[in-house]
Amino acid sequence: MSKSSFGLIGLGVMGRSLAQNILRNKFSLSVYNRDTPEEAHVLTSFLEHNASEILHGFTSLKEFVESLDSPRKILLMVSAGAPVDDVIGKLLPLLEEKDIVIDGGNSHYQDTEKRNERLGEKQIQYLGCGISGGEEGALKGPSIMPGGVEEAYKEVSGVLEAIAAKDKDGKACCSYVGSGGSGNFVKTIHNGIEYAEMQLIAECYHSLSLHKSNEEIAEIFERWNRTDLSSYLLEITIEILRKKEGDKYLLDLILDKAANKGTGSWSSQISLGNGMPTTMMTDAVFARYISTLKEKRVVLFKIVNRKTSSKDIDEVIVEDAYRFARLVNHQQGFSLVKKISDTNEWHVDLSEIARVWTNGCIIRSQLMEELVSLFRDIENIFDSKDMIARLSKLENGVASYLETSVRAKISTPVISSAYQYWLGMITDRLPANLIQAQRDFFGAHTYERIDSESGKFFHTNW
Ligand code: 6PG
């Protein structure tokens, strides 16, 4: 048997699709899946459905490793967390210097940094690789964000760039992000932005649904999707709104409890821990958490006897609010990428990240295309005069939207969050002077003065 050029561990949904993508691109592939009673059929079924002379399957890790060309290139597609360390622990004694291990799951970037060090001690090269696009993306072309040992990326770039989605110029939506855990970090923030984008659409749907049918909302979203608001998430929402089960809309039958796998909360923790006000992704996480308190919500609903307004919410102000909030969400998300990149000296190229996110990933959109060129010249959306002008122009629409939705008693946490953040950012004097005075009063924490030089601290015996 000739040796395979690439190896993949873990034939779950994403692993299977990526393996098929690799094979379609004519790279010889060895796959491994564990032989537990629950997964006994996984490997055989994959081999049956994808029979090819360039595909070899194994349930023995040793045979799998031996089937690979040196330096071995192994993509891990196992659940994030302990399973990754578990597989690495089993692989390590079988690997040799210069072999390359790529983690393609949604791992925490700080775990990736530790693994990078651990494998580096044995001269094994490690890449933490963000992969976005869900099952379909993995199969047809995902957006790929590899970070870690740059020499290792050069060895595997042929495969990764071949299987990735392509941008509008035909270039792969895959690019080396930087050293350490930068690849997984960037993917985590992608998900933070994704959480807020999803919640924004959900809030628009919620406001519109007071007086409009699912079909009418789908028509509105379809119209938006023909403008600068166009995005993959809006596109799938139109399909979701129209999906019927018999004579009922499937969406109306789905329980309103939003689940999560943790990356949204990680992105929020990263921003909180680093002094970054990415309020929208954080509120989007909280919105999911509030949704899970369904039983309590139902009890309170009955006690409060809540009635939503009978007044229709003008779809034009909903559109203004959505357009406004999306710009703010991207401003927050990319600022967080920049901040953590600077802290870690990763030198992440924001324009290149936006380009990698123009296709294959969940947050691909018309706006992302625009950001590719914008970030060639600036590093913060608020540094663009054009963006500030656009936000200012939309401001009244958002304010009307929020006024109406508050009166209508609809919860709009993330659109509100966008507007509050904007108000805070465009205010030259906030009441933080009072916070400083209170801190100094009870804890002698000191304060700076406007009539003294910056960096000089005062304490008052209040
Ligand atoms: C992607 C997605 C994906 C994510 C799922 C579920 O880019 O393909 O972000 O990686 O894991 O969408 O995430 P939640 O369960 O947290 O919503």
Residues whose N, C-alpha, C, O or C-beta is under 5 A from the ligand:
A	BS01	6PG	I131 S132 G133 G134 N191 A259 N260 K261 G262 T263 I362
